[in-house]
Amino acid sequence: MRGTRILVTGGAGFIGRHTVAALRAAGYGVRVLVRHAGQAAAPGVEVAIGHMNDPASLREACTGCAGVIHLAAHTRDGPDADRVNVGGAACLIEACKAADCRRVVVVSTQSAKIERKGDYARTKAAADALFLASGLEVTLMLPSVVYGTLDDGIFGVLRRVVASHRVVPVLGDGRWRCAPVHVDDVAGALVRALDVPASIGRSYDLAGPQEIGFDALLDRIAQAQALPAPWKLHVPLSVSLAAADLLARLMKSPPISRSNVLGSNQDTHIDIGRARQDLDFDPMPLAAGLEALFGRIDDLAALRAEATALSRYLMGTAASPEIVQRYVDAHRVLLPATPDRITAFVRAHPWSAGLLDAAAAPRGMREPFRQRVLLMASVLEATPEHALRFLPASRSRFATLALLGWHGLRAVALAALGMPLYLLLRTRPMHE
């Protein structure tokens, strides 16, 4: 099928974006189904505007395609789960038949295999049955917890919670087991399945090579971010279900659902042997995946030490874990991972931050250390509890002039004291 056009439903989502990239890398033409024109696709990717419950738009999207990778789903509980997941599956099946687009790779969920199902798991299981009975050339994929970016999916939620809270509520006893799998491994398996006739009519578990309990997963996510393991507040299953039901009545988009609770308290039998054999599936170990995502633990610990040193310099007190995490996240995107000599020294000797910042001031933003100071100041300024420190205060003209004079004298004194150290570090080889 290589070289043909493949339709991806849910192509703007987490797994969808990576699947689109994998399809293009494998030489396929790609068309994505999106609900709104504003959901931009990658360059070179066709866009079809439509909805899983709009038969006409689905027929148009399927026309000219040799196959479909079906990722679109409604993941929350409620009537929309039936409408999108089951009704949408029926519409897509008819659209595929009308367009003579017979090859379909369906992405389901491990939760479809559990005994006590919430709306999401129930409707996904019902949709799976429709596809397998449709007469189309269907392959069913059941991923475990998928990770691979800092903010997407349930893994992104767990990362943020662990980074910002020392106590993490756990729905149930924390012994639920999963096998986290990297999104690139999932996307690769979806693409390879298109060209494997033996996969038609079969279902495959897509999971990492190691299973891990939920409590242990939280600890690994913390460790990967150079953080201490969080305390776990285990909420009994019955209480968790009652809370989910109550929140569903009170809120339009509750933070937890009955499906969340049930899905994270029932183990499924995960076996990737068939995927290894048929799809050449060779998933990345969790340790390697976390290092690829977060970086080396030693590097992260040093970066957190840098954030703490800079916050102490700017505020006189250590920043909260949330501020440190925001600095780390912004640093990854905006600044080089390897520190310059000045920054490396400040990490080891936080007392030197003010001296070296003043000495480096004449070079402005050409000095990498000052870029890091500015980044921390920006993070603090964008945080409500610290913003007042950086906003101008109402003062008399005399008080303003006196304050400017004081800061000027202080800067000159710090620069004079820090300049010998600054010049030494600028000329000293990094390995010394």
N, C-alpha and C positions, 0 to 999 in steps of 0.2 A: 504493500500500500504506500510505500514511500514515494514522495512526489505528488501525492494526491492531497486534496483539501480535507481537513478535519474540523468539525464544529466542536467547540468547547463551551458547554453551558457552565455558568459560574466562573468564566474565565478571568473576571476581575478580582476574584477572591484570592486568599492566601495560596492554597494549593493550585488554583487555576493559573495564577501568574507564572508559577514555576513550571507548570505543565505546558503552557504556551511556549515558554522559552525552550523547553526540552523538545517539543515538536519542531520548532523552527531549526534547532541545532541538528535534528535528525533528517531535515530536508523536506518536511511536510509544509504545505500551505495551511494557514490557520485562519479560521473565522471564529469570533467569540460572540456569544449571545449576551447582551447586556440590556438592562431595563431602561437606562437613560443614556442619552447621547453624551452626557458629561462624564460617564465612566470610560475614560480614555483607555485605548488599547496600546500595546507596544507598536513602534513603527513597523510597517510592513504587514500588519495583522488586519484582516477585514473585520468590520463591526456590523453585527446584525442587531437591530433594536427589536426587542420583543419580551415576552413574559412566558413563564411555564404554563400559564392557563390561557394563553392566547393561541389557539390552534393555527390561525392563519399566519402569524409571525413565526411560529415554529416550522411550518411547512416551508416558508420562504427561506428560513435560516438553514434548513436541511438540504434544500435544493442545490445540487452541484457538489455536495460533500460525499466522500466515500465512507465516512464513519463519524461517530460522535463519542466524545469523552464527556460523560454527564456528571458534573460536580454540583450543579445548582441544588440548593436545599434550604428549607426553612428549619433552623435549628432550635427555635423556641417552642415551648408548648402552646397549646391553644388551637382553635379551628384552622388557622392558617397552615398549620403543619399538615393537616389532611388535604387542604386545598392545593398547596404547592407540591408536597412530596408525593402524595398518591394521585391526586387529580393531574398534576403536572406530568407525572410518569405516564399516565394514560394518554395525555395529549402528545407527548414526545414520541411514544410508540406509534401512534397513528401518523404523525408527521414523518417519521422515518420510513414507514411503509409507503406513504404517498410519494415520497421523494426517492424511493428505491435506495435508501441509505441504510444498509442492513447491519453494518458492523457497529456495535455499541459497547463501550467500556463504561460500566456503571460504578461510581464510587459510593459505597455505603458506609457503614460504621460497625465497629465491634459491638456496639450497644444493641445492634439488631439481633444478636445472639443471646442476650440475657433473658431470664425468665420473666421477671417483673419489669414491665416496660412503661416508660412515660410516653407522652405523645410523640416525641421525636423518634425514639427507637421503634415504637409501634408502626409509625407511618413509613419509616425507612424499610422496615421488614416487609410491610405490605407492598411497597414500591418494588423491592427486590423480586418478590414473587411475581408481580405483573411482568417485569422485564424477562424473567426466566421462562415464563409461559407464553411470551409474545410471538415466538417463531422467528425473532430476529437473532442475529449472531452475537449473543451477549456474553460478556465476561464480567464477573462481579468482583469488586475489590473491597476489602474491609480493613482500613487502616486502624492502627492503634493511635496513641497520642502523637501528633505530628508537630515537630519543632523545626527551627531553621532560621528564624529571624527573631529579633528582640521583642517585637510587639504583637505578632500575629498569633491567633488561635489561643487555645486554653493555656499553652505553654507561655505565651506572652503575658497572660493574666497572672500566672503563677510567678513569673520572674518579677513582675512589678510588685506583687504582694510581698514576696520574700525580701525584695530590696528595700521596702519602705516600712515593714512591720517586724518587730521582734517577736510578736505573738501572732500566729496564723491560725484562724479557725479552720478546722477540718470536718467535713460532713461525713460522719461515721467514725469508724475505729482506725482509719488510716492504713489498713492492711490491704486494701484493694490493689491489685497488681496490673501493671500495664507494661508495654515494651516500646518506649518512645522511639520514633523513627524519623529520620531526617527528611525534610520535604523534597530534597533533590532525589533521594532514593525512591520516594513514592512517585514523583513525576516520571522518573525513568522507567519504572515498572508499568505505569499506565501507557506510556508511548510504546514500549516493547511489546505489550500485549496485543496491540493492533495487528502485528505481523506474525502472531503465533496462533495458527489455527487450532492447535491442541488446547488452547485456553477457552475456546468457545463452549459455553454451557457449564463452565466451572467457576468456583469462587476461590479467592485467594486472600489469606491473611497477609497484610503488609505491615510489618513490625520490625523493630530493632532486634539485634541478636540476643539481648539480655532483658529478662523481665525484672521489674523493680517495684517494690511497694510504694504507696503514695507518700507516706512519711519519709521514706528514704529518698524519694525523688525530690521532695522539698529540700532535704539536706544537700543533695547533689547540686541543685540549682543554686543554693546559697554558697556552697563551696566553690563552684565555678565562678562566682562573682567576688571571691575573696571575702566572704561574709561568714559570720558564725551561724551555725545551724539555728533555725528559729524554734521557739517554743511552740508546741502544737496544742491548741484547745480543741479537743475532740467533742463534737456535738453528737449525741446519740442519734441513731438512724430515725427513730420515731419523732424526735424533736425536730430534726432536719426536715423531714417530710411535712410536718405540721407547719413549720416556718415557711417552707416553699409554697404550700397551699395558701397560707395567709397572705404572703407577699403577692401571689398571683391575683388575689382578689383586690388588693389595695393599689397595685402599681401596674402601669401599662407594660413596662419593661423591667421586671424584677431582676435583681442581681443573681438569684439562683432559681432554679426550676425543679419540679419533681423529677424531670429527666436527668438533671445534673446529679441529684441525690442518688437516684436508683442506679444510674450508670457508673457512679464512682463507688459503689458498694457491692457489686456483683462481678466476680471474675469471669472471664471467658477463656476457653482453651485456645491458645494462640500457637499455630504451627506454620512456620514459614518454609518448611521443606518443599512443598509443592511449588511455591513461588521461586525458590532457588533453582529447582529442576527445570521448570517450564519457562521462566521469565528471566533467567540469569540474574536473579535478585540477590545482591550481596550488600546488605545494609551496613552502614557505618556504625561502629560501636558507640555507645552513648558518651564515653569519655572523650573520644576523638571529636564527636560532634559538638560537645560542649566547649571544648578548647577552640574549635574552629569558630564557634559563635562568639564566645566571650574573650578569647585570648588566653595566654598562659596565666595561671593563678598568681605567680610571682609578679608579673607585669600589672595585673589588676590591683594587687595589694599596694604596689608602689604608686599607682595612679590614685588610689583612694587616700594614701598618705599625702600625696600632692594636693588633693582637694582639701584635706583637713588643714594642711599648712597654709594654703592660700586663704581659706576662710578665717583662720585665726588672725592672719595678717590684716585682712580687710575689716573684720568685725570685732576682733579681740576675743572671740570664742569659737569653738569648733562647730562646724555646721552639722545639721541633723542628717540622718541617713538618707532622707529624701533629697536634700540638696546635694550631697555627695554623689548620689546616683545620677541626678540630672547633669552634674558636671561630667561624670564618667561617660554618659550617653552622648553628650554634646561633643566631648573631646574625641570620641571615636570617629565622629563624622567630620569634624572641622580641623583637627590638628594631627601632626605626625605622632605615631605611637612611641617612637624612640625619643627620649628626652635629650635636650641639649645639656651642655655642661652646667649651666646656671641652674636649670630646673633640677637636674640630678642632685646638685649640692643642696638645694632647698629641701628636697624630699628627705635627705638625711639630716639636715640641720635647719629645722623650721624657723629658728630665731633669725636666720639670715635673710628672710624674705624681704623685709622692709629695706635693709641696707642695699641689697642687690637690685631691687626695683628702682630705688632712687638713683643708683649709679648707672643703671641701664637706660634711664629716662631720655638722655640725649639721642639715643638711637631710635626712640619711638617704637612703632610696631615692627620695625625690622628685627628687633630683638625677640627671639622665640619665647623667652620667659615672660616678657610683657604681654604677649598674645595670650598666655595662659592666665595671667592676672586679669586681663580684660574679660576673658571668658568667664571666670568665676564671678567677677563683678556683674556681668550681664545676667548670669544665673540668679544671683542674689537680688538684683534689681527687678527681675521678673517674678519674684516670689513675694506675695503680699506681706508676709510677716517681716520681711527685711527691706522692702522697697523704700520705706521712710528714711532709712539711713542714706540713701543716694539722692533724695529729692531736696531741692533748695528749701531752707527754712526762712521764715520771716524774721529779719533782723534789722536793726537800725544801720544807717550808713557807717557810723563809727565802728559798730560791732563787726560789720562785714569786712571793713578794711583791716581791723585788728586781727580777725580770724585769718584773712588772706596773708597778712604779714607773718603770723605765727606759722602757718603751714609752709610758707616760703622759706622761712629760716630753718624749720625742721627738715624740709627737703634738702636744703643745702648741706646741713649738718650730716644727714644720713648719707648723702652722696659722697661727701668727703670721707666719711668713715668707711663706706662700702667700696669706694673706687679701687683701693689696692687689692681687695679680694676679687672684685669683678675682673680687673685686668689679669690677675693671676689665673683665674678660671678660664678666661678667654684664650689664654696662650698655652694652657696646660693640656697635654694630650688626654683624651678621654679615658684611656686605660690606666692612668696613674691614680 
